[in-house]
Amino acid sequence: MNKLKDYLDSHDISEIHPSDIAKILKTLDDSEFSDAVKLIPKDLLGDVALAVPDRLFDDVVESLSIDELSHAVTELESDDQVDFMHELEEVDEHIASEVFQTLDDEDKEEIIRLQKYTEDEAGAYMQLEVFTAYEDEVVDGVIKRFAKLRKENEIENVQNLFIVSKDNKLKYCVGLDDLLIFDFSKTLKENIESSDESFEPKVAKDREDIKDVVHYFKEYDLSVIPVTNEYGVLIGRITSDDIYDIINEHATEQMYNLAGVDDEAEEDDEIVKAAQKRATWLGLNLLTAIGASLVIGLFSNTLEHMVALAVLMPIVASMGGNAGTQSLTVVVRQLALGDISQGDAMRIIKKEVAISLGNGFLFALIIGVIASVWFDKGMLGVVIALSMVINLFMAGFFGAVIPLFLKKLDIDPAIGSSVILTTVTDIVGFFSFLGLATAILL
């Protein structure tokens, strides 16, 4: 707590960033946390609460009164208000209801409006606060109005002026740097028509998939994008900070899914809940392991006659599993980034198969020589080399095909891919190695 007090005392409130306070809160133990929350400037409470991990959001709520929570919501921008209320409902629906009732009508209306969108729609991530002007407004008046709104903290993080028609349909998007070099005595429309630059905006529709909007930001290097309804009426904007959050959340979700872990459960402090989610995937892995063991059981006589096979057998399966995971990870990530277009599947499959086959021949030669020298049996080296090529070929093929197939079915390619791939590489690895050994060595 002393650390937070020292930080607040040494900084002017205008210099304080919520993330810095959140970092300090994460270092405090339970006995200090509640008192430390009381020290946070009231205008920053909402931003700090959203900046801390989900497990600490509960503790922040418990440390604040209904009035303090209400004030925290009021100070947030519209999109963050919705996030705060959602988190609050997760903690305690009764408290969330009480806080909502204390808000003014405008905040209530904005929250309800944004809550109508689903989490995969662009409208769910937009801010309703936008700086707009009409085409026929004189530039001098627009700049003075902007300065007034900014001084009164009515708008913040503004990089662009959105120019609309009389019926609020979006016409142009002008950066503030361009606005400053306009002729102040002329209207916006006159300046735009006399300029060599294009001010046609890249637009997101409110019902558009947020993943497509993320691609717009990356493809066009945007800092903000206007959001319109189906009729072209400007209703909000999405800023880059929200896009960064979406990218991070999606990357985390994919990482967890590839490992068979539920991202929501892992962010929770409930050990039992996280253990149950992990147990589901471990159960699936157990079934695949049993399947691989059944394959081994088919060749029990072969293993009894040649113990060397049992020593070398894990090498084939392990190499196949690792090669498959490499292909799987690359394809899943490229799908997430939108780098793989429709009809591009065959190119990706050929690439991954070629890489895996190349590595297959390389390591087949290496392990073939090692096995021959190690057990003084040349044909054993041939068997494991052939098996290595077969398994790495299958690893590259299925490492690419599985996520592409799941994507085709509109299923997150990260979910279940690793379990399916492990099953394939283990079974193919054991079957090819022991089958070839039975045919060639016995």
C-alpha positions as CSV (number, residue, x, y, z in Angstrom):
1,M,0.0,0.0,0.0
2,N,2.9,2.3,0.8
3,K,4.2,1.8,-2.7
4,L,0.9,3.0,-4.2
5,K,0.7,6.0,-1.8
6,D,4.3,7.0,-2.8
7,Y,3.5,6.6,-6.5
8,L,0.3,8.8,-6.2
9,D,2.1,11.4,-4.1
10,S,4.9,11.7,-6.6
11,H,2.7,12.2,-9.7
12,D,0.2,14.7,-10.8
13,I,-3.2,13.1,-11.4
14,S,-3.0,14.1,-15.1
15,E,0.2,12.1,-15.4
16,I,-1.1,8.9,-13.8
17,H,-1.9,6.0,-16.0
18,P,-4.4,3.3,-14.8
19,S,-2.1,0.5,-16.0
20,D,0.7,1.7,-13.6
21,I,-1.7,1.6,-10.7
22,A,-2.9,-1.8,-11.8
23,K,0.7,-3.1,-11.8
24,I,1.2,-1.9,-8.2
25,L,-2.1,-3.5,-7.1
26,K,-1.0,-6.9,-8.4
27,T,2.0,-6.8,-6.1
28,L,-0.1,-6.3,-2.9
29,D,-1.3,-9.0,-0.6
30,D,-4.9,-9.4,0.5
31,S,-4.5,-7.4,3.7
32,E,-3.2,-4.3,1.8
33,F,-5.4,-4.5,-1.3
34,S,-8.7,-3.1,0.1
35,D,-7.0,0.0,1.7
36,A,-4.9,0.6,-1.5
37,V,-8.1,0.7,-3.6
38,K,-9.4,3.5,-1.4
39,L,-6.4,5.6,-2.4
40,I,-7.1,5.5,-6.1
41,P,-8.4,8.8,-7.5
42,K,-12.2,8.4,-8.1
43,D,-12.0,9.4,-11.7
44,L,-9.5,6.5,-12.5
45,L,-11.3,3.8,-10.5
46,G,-13.1,2.4,-13.6
47,D,-10.1,2.3,-15.8
48,V,-8.0,0.7,-13.1
49,A,-10.6,-2.0,-12.4
50,L,-10.6,-2.9,-16.1
51,A,-6.8,-3.0,-16.2
52,V,-6.3,-5.5,-13.4
53,P,-6.7,-9.3,-14.0
54,D,-10.2,-10.7,-13.7
55,R,-9.4,-12.4,-10.4
56,L,-8.6,-8.9,-8.8
57,F,-11.7,-7.2,-10.3
58,D,-13.8,-9.0,-7.7
59,D,-11.6,-7.6,-4.9
60,V,-11.9,-4.1,-6.3
61,V,-15.7,-4.4,-6.3
62,E,-15.8,-5.6,-2.7
63,S,-13.7,-2.6,-1.7
64,L,-16.1,0.0,-3.2
65,S,-19.6,1.2,-2.3
66,I,-22.5,1.4,-4.8
67,D,-21.9,5.2,-5.2
68,E,-18.2,4.7,-5.9
69,L,-18.9,2.0,-8.4
70,S,-21.5,4.2,-10.1
71,H,-19.0,7.1,-10.3
72,A,-16.4,4.7,-11.8
73,V,-18.8,3.7,-14.6
74,T,-19.8,7.3,-15.3
75,E,-16.1,8.3,-15.9
76,L,-15.6,5.5,-18.5
77,E,-16.2,5.8,-22.3
78,S,-19.3,4.0,-23.6
79,D,-17.5,0.8,-24.7
80,D,-15.7,0.5,-21.4
81,Q,-18.9,1.1,-19.5
82,V,-20.4,-2.0,-21.1
83,D,-17.2,-4.0,-20.3
84,F,-17.3,-2.8,-16.7
85,M,-21.0,-3.7,-16.2
86,H,-20.5,-7.1,-17.8
87,E,-17.6,-7.8,-15.3
88,L,-19.8,-6.5,-12.5
89,E,-22.6,-8.8,-13.4
90,E,-20.2,-11.7,-13.4
91,V,-19.3,-10.8,-9.8
92,D,-22.7,-10.0,-8.4
93,E,-25.9,-9.4,-10.5
94,H,-27.6,-7.7,-7.6
95,I,-24.8,-5.1,-7.2
96,A,-24.7,-4.6,-10.9
97,S,-28.4,-3.9,-11.0
98,E,-28.1,-1.4,-8.2
99,V,-25.2,0.4,-9.9
100,F,-27.1,0.5,-13.2
101,Q,-30.2,2.1,-11.5
102,T,-28.0,4.9,-10.2
103,L,-26.7,5.9,-13.6
104,D,-28.2,8.8,-15.6
105,D,-30.6,8.1,-18.5
106,E,-28.0,8.8,-21.2
107,D,-25.5,6.3,-19.8
108,K,-28.2,3.7,-19.3
109,E,-29.4,4.2,-22.9
110,E,-25.9,3.8,-24.3
111,I,-25.1,0.7,-22.3
112,I,-28.4,-1.0,-23.3
113,R,-27.8,0.0,-26.9
114,L,-24.3,-1.6,-27.0
115,Q,-25.4,-4.7,-25.1
116,K,-27.7,-5.6,-28.0
117,Y,-24.7,-6.6,-30.0
118,T,-23.2,-10.1,-29.7
119,E,-19.5,-10.4,-28.8
120,D,-18.5,-11.2,-32.4
121,E,-20.1,-8.1,-33.9
122,A,-18.2,-4.9,-34.5
123,G,-20.9,-2.8,-32.7
124,A,-20.1,-4.5,-29.4
125,Y,-16.6,-2.9,-29.4
126,M,-17.5,0.7,-30.6
127,Q,-17.5,3.9,-28.7
128,L,-20.5,6.1,-29.2
129,E,-18.5,9.3,-28.5
130,V,-17.4,10.7,-31.9
131,F,-16.4,14.1,-33.1
132,T,-18.5,15.0,-36.1
133,A,-19.1,18.0,-38.4
134,Y,-21.4,18.8,-41.3
135,E,-20.1,19.3,-44.8
136,D,-21.1,22.9,-45.0
137,E,-19.5,24.0,-41.7
138,V,-16.6,26.4,-41.8
139,V,-13.3,25.0,-40.7
140,D,-12.6,27.8,-38.2
141,G,-15.8,27.1,-36.3
142,V,-15.1,23.3,-36.3
143,I,-11.7,23.8,-34.7
144,K,-13.0,26.1,-32.1
145,R,-15.8,23.7,-31.2
146,F,-13.2,20.9,-31.0
147,A,-11.0,22.9,-28.7
148,K,-14.0,23.7,-26.4
149,L,-15.1,20.1,-26.2
150,R,-11.5,18.9,-25.5
151,K,-11.0,21.4,-22.7
152,E,-14.3,20.3,-21.1
153,N,-13.2,16.6,-21.4
154,E,-16.3,15.9,-23.5
155,I,-14.1,14.0,-26.0
156,E,-10.7,12.3,-25.8
157,N,-8.4,10.2,-27.9
158,V,-9.6,12.0,-31.1
159,Q,-7.5,11.5,-34.2
160,N,-10.1,12.1,-36.9
161,L,-13.0,14.3,-37.7
162,F,-15.9,12.5,-39.2
163,I,-17.9,14.6,-41.7
164,V,-21.5,13.7,-42.2
165,S,-24.4,14.9,-44.3
166,K,-27.6,16.5,-42.8
167,D,-29.1,13.0,-42.3
168,N,-25.9,11.9,-40.4
169,K,-24.7,9.6,-43.2
170,L,-20.9,9.4,-43.1
171,K,-19.2,11.2,-46.1
172,Y,-15.6,11.8,-45.2
173,C,-12.9,11.1,-42.6
174,V,-10.3,13.8,-42.1
175,G,-7.2,13.5,-39.8
176,L,-6.7,16.4,-37.4
177,D,-3.3,17.0,-39.0
178,D,-5.0,17.5,-42.4
179,L,-7.7,19.7,-40.8
180,L,-5.0,22.1,-39.5
181,I,-3.7,22.8,-43.1
182,F,-7.2,23.5,-44.5
183,D,-8.3,27.0,-45.4
184,F,-10.0,28.1,-42.2
185,S,-12.3,30.5,-44.0
186,K,-13.8,27.9,-46.3
187,T,-16.2,25.1,-45.6
188,L,-15.1,21.5,-45.1
189,K,-16.6,20.4,-48.4
190,E,-14.8,23.2,-50.3
191,N,-11.5,22.2,-48.8
192,I,-12.0,18.5,-49.6
193,E,-13.1,19.1,-53.2
194,S,-10.1,21.3,-53.8
195,S,-7.6,18.9,-52.3
196,D,-5.7,16.2,-54.2
197,E,-6.0,13.8,-51.3
198,S,-8.8,11.3,-50.9
199,F,-10.8,11.5,-47.7
200,E,-13.0,8.5,-48.4
201,P,-13.2,6.5,-45.1
202,K,-12.7,2.8,-44.5
203,V,-15.9,1.9,-42.7
204,A,-17.0,-1.0,-40.5
205,K,-20.7,-2.0,-40.3
206,D,-22.1,-2.4,-36.8
207,R,-23.2,-6.0,-37.5
208,E,-19.9,-6.9,-39.3
209,D,-17.7,-9.7,-37.8
210,I,-15.1,-8.1,-35.5
211,K,-12.4,-10.4,-36.9
212,D,-12.9,-8.7,-40.3
213,V,-12.5,-5.3,-38.6
214,V,-9.3,-6.5,-37.0
215,H,-8.0,-7.3,-40.4
216,Y,-8.9,-3.8,-41.6
217,F,-6.7,-2.3,-38.9
218,K,-3.8,-4.5,-39.8
219,E,-4.2,-4.2,-43.6
220,Y,-4.7,-0.4,-43.7
221,D,-2.6,0.5,-40.7
222,L,-5.6,2.3,-39.0
223,S,-5.7,4.0,-35.6
224,V,-9.5,4.3,-35.7
225,I,-12.4,3.2,-37.9
226,P,-15.9,4.7,-38.1
227,V,-18.9,2.4,-37.6
228,T,-22.1,2.8,-39.5
229,N,-25.4,1.0,-39.5
230,E,-26.8,-0.7,-42.6
231,Y,-28.1,2.7,-44.0
232,G,-24.6,4.4,-43.8
233,V,-25.5,6.5,-40.7
234,L,-22.5,7.1,-38.4
235,I,-23.1,5.6,-35.0
236,G,-19.7,5.2,-33.4
237,R,-16.0,4.4,-33.8
238,I,-13.6,1.6,-32.9
239,T,-10.1,2.6,-31.7
240,S,-6.8,0.7,-31.9
241,D,-6.6,0.1,-28.2
242,D,-9.7,-2.1,-28.4
243,I,-8.3,-3.9,-31.4
244,Y,-5.1,-4.7,-29.5
245,D,-7.1,-6.2,-26.7
246,I,-9.1,-8.3,-29.1
247,I,-5.8,-9.6,-30.8
248,N,-4.3,-10.4,-27.4
249,E,-7.4,-12.2,-26.2
250,H,-7.7,-14.2,-29.4
251,A,-4.0,-15.1,-29.3
252,T,-4.3,-16.2,-25.7
253,E,-7.4,-18.2,-26.5
254,Q,-5.7,-20.0,-29.3
255,M,-2.6,-20.8,-27.2
256,Y,-4.8,-22.3,-24.5
257,N,-6.9,-24.2,-27.0
258,L,-3.9,-25.8,-28.6
259,A,-2.8,-27.0,-25.2
260,G,-6.3,-28.3,-24.4
261,V,-6.9,-25.6,-21.8
262,D,-9.9,-23.3,-21.3
263,D,-8.9,-19.7,-21.3
264,E,-11.8,-18.5,-19.1
265,A,-11.3,-21.2,-16.5
266,E,-7.5,-20.4,-16.3
267,E,-8.2,-16.7,-15.6
268,D,-10.4,-17.7,-12.7
269,D,-9.1,-18.5,-9.2
270,E,-11.3,-21.5,-8.8
271,I,-9.0,-24.5,-8.8
272,V,-11.8,-27.1,-9.2
273,K,-13.2,-25.4,-12.3
274,A,-9.8,-25.2,-14.0
275,A,-9.0,-28.8,-13.0
276,Q,-12.3,-30.0,-14.5
277,K,-11.7,-28.3,-17.8
278,R,-8.2,-29.7,-18.0
279,A,-9.5,-33.1,-17.1
280,T,-11.7,-33.2,-20.1
281,W,-8.8,-32.8,-22.5
282,L,-6.6,-35.2,-20.4
283,G,-9.4,-37.8,-20.7
284,L,-9.4,-37.4,-24.5
285,N,-5.6,-37.8,-24.5
286,L,-5.9,-40.9,-22.4
287,L,-8.2,-42.4,-25.0
288,T,-5.8,-41.6,-27.8
289,A,-2.9,-43.1,-25.7
290,I,-5.0,-46.3,-25.3
291,G,-5.5,-46.4,-29.0
292,A,-1.8,-46.1,-29.6
293,S,-1.1,-48.8,-27.0
294,L,-3.6,-51.1,-28.8
295,V,-1.5,-50.7,-32.0
296,I,1.6,-51.7,-30.0
297,G,-0.2,-54.7,-28.6
298,L,-0.8,-56.0,-32.1
299,F,2.9,-56.4,-32.5
300,S,3.7,-57.9,-29.0
301,N,5.4,-60.9,-30.6
302,T,7.6,-58.7,-32.7
303,L,8.7,-56.7,-29.6
304,E,9.4,-59.9,-27.7
305,H,11.8,-61.1,-30.4
306,M,13.6,-57.8,-30.7
307,V,14.0,-55.6,-27.6
308,A,15.8,-52.9,-29.7
309,L,12.4,-52.0,-31.2
310,A,11.0,-51.0,-27.8
311,V,14.1,-48.7,-27.3
312,L,13.7,-47.0,-30.7
313,M,9.9,-46.9,-30.9
314,P,9.4,-43.6,-29.0
315,I,11.8,-41.8,-31.3
316,V,9.5,-42.2,-34.3
317,A,6.3,-41.1,-32.5
318,S,8.1,-38.2,-30.8
319,M,9.6,-36.8,-34.0
320,G,6.2,-37.2,-35.8
321,G,4.4,-35.4,-33.0
322,N,6.9,-32.5,-32.9
323,A,6.9,-32.1,-36.7
324,G,3.1,-32.2,-36.8
325,T,2.9,-29.6,-34.0
326,Q,5.1,-27.3,-36.0
327,S,2.8,-27.5,-39.1
328,L,-0.3,-27.3,-36.9
329,T,0.9,-24.1,-35.1
330,V,1.9,-22.4,-38.3
331,V,-1.4,-23.1,-40.1
332,V,-3.6,-22.2,-37.1
333,R,-1.7,-18.9,-36.7
334,Q,-1.9,-18.0,-40.4
335,L,-5.6,-18.8,-40.3
336,A,-6.1,-16.5,-37.4
337,L,-4.2,-13.7,-39.1
338,G,-6.2,-14.1,-42.3
339,D,-3.0,-14.9,-44.3
340,I,-4.7,-18.0,-45.8
341,S,-7.4,-17.2,-48.3
342,Q,-10.2,-19.4,-49.7
343,G,-8.8,-21.8,-52.3
344,D,-5.3,-21.5,-50.7
345,A,-5.5,-24.8,-48.9
346,M,-3.6,-26.9,-51.5
347,R,-0.6,-24.5,-51.5
348,I,-0.4,-24.7,-47.7
349,I,-0.7,-28.5,-47.6
350,K,2.0,-28.9,-50.3
351,K,4.3,-26.5,-48.4
352,E,3.9,-28.3,-45.1
353,V,4.3,-31.8,-46.7
354,A,7.4,-30.7,-48.5
355,I,9.0,-29.3,-45.4
356,S,8.1,-32.4,-43.3
357,L,9.3,-34.7,-46.0
358,G,12.6,-32.9,-46.3
359,N,13.2,-33.1,-42.6
360,G,11.9,-36.7,-42.7
361,F,14.6,-37.8,-45.1
362,L,17.3,-35.8,-43.2
363,F,16.5,-37.3,-39.8
364,A,15.8,-40.7,-41.3
365,L,19.4,-40.8,-42.5
366,I,20.7,-39.7,-39.1
367,I,18.6,-42.1,-37.0
368,G,19.1,-44.9,-39.5
369,V,22.9,-44.7,-39.2
370,I,22.7,-44.4,-35.3
371,A,20.3,-47.4,-35.0
372,S,22.5,-49.5,-37.3
373,V,25.7,-48.8,-35.3
374,W,24.0,-48.9,-31.9
375,F,22.5,-52.3,-32.4
376,D,24.9,-53.6,-35.0
377,K,22.0,-54.4,-37.3
378,G,21.9,-52.6,-40.7
379,M,18.3,-53.5,-41.6
380,L,17.1,-52.1,-38.3
381,G,18.4,-48.8,-39.5
382,V,16.5,-49.1,-42.7
383,V,13.3,-49.9,-40.9
384,I,13.4,-46.9,-38.6
385,A,14.5,-44.6,-41.5
386,L,11.5,-45.7,-43.6
387,S,9.2,-45.3,-40.6
388,M,10.6,-41.8,-39.9
389,V,9.9,-40.7,-43.5
390,I,6.3,-42.1,-43.4
391,N,5.5,-40.6,-40.0
392,L,6.9,-37.1,-40.8
393,F,5.0,-37.1,-44.1
394,M,1.8,-37.9,-42.3
395,A,2.6,-35.3,-39.6
396,G,3.0,-32.5,-42.1
397,F,-0.1,-33.5,-44.1
398,F,-2.4,-33.8,-41.1
399,G,-0.8,-30.9,-39.3
400,A,-2.0,-28.7,-42.3
401,V,-5.2,-30.6,-43.1
402,I,-6.8,-30.8,-39.7
403,P,-7.0,-27.0,-38.9
404,L,-8.0,-26.2,-42.5
405,F,-10.8,-28.8,-42.3
406,L,-12.0,-27.5,-39.0
407,K,-12.0,-24.0,-40.4
408,K,-14.1,-25.2,-43.3
409,L,-16.6,-26.5,-40.8
410,D,-16.6,-23.1,-39.1
411,I,-15.0,-24.5,-36.0
412,D,-12.1,-22.8,-34.2
413,P,-9.1,-24.7,-35.7
414,A,-7.2,-24.5,-32.4
415,I,-9.8,-26.5,-30.6
416,G,-9.1,-30.3,-30.7
417,S,-6.5,-30.1,-33.4
418,S,-3.6,-31.1,-31.1
419,V,-5.5,-34.2,-29.8
420,I,-6.4,-35.4,-33.3
421,L,-2.9,-34.8,-34.5
422,T,-1.3,-36.7,-31.6
423,T,-3.5,-39.6,-32.2
424,V,-2.5,-39.7,-35.9
425,T,1.2,-39.4,-35.4
426,D,1.3,-41.9,-32.5
427,I,-0.7,-44.6,-34.3
428,V,1.0,-44.0,-37.7
429,G,4.4,-43.9,-36.0
430,F,4.0,-47.1,-34.0
431,F,2.2,-49.0,-36.8
432,S,4.6,-48.1,-39.6
433,F,7.7,-48.9,-37.4
434,L,6.5,-52.1,-35.9
435,G,4.8,-53.2,-39.1
436,L,7.9,-52.7,-41.2
437,A,10.0,-54.4,-38.5
438,T,7.6,-57.4,-38.6
439,A,7.8,-57.6,-42.4
440,I,11.5,-57.0,-42.9
441,L,13.3,-58.2,-39.7
442,L,11.3,-61.3,-38.8
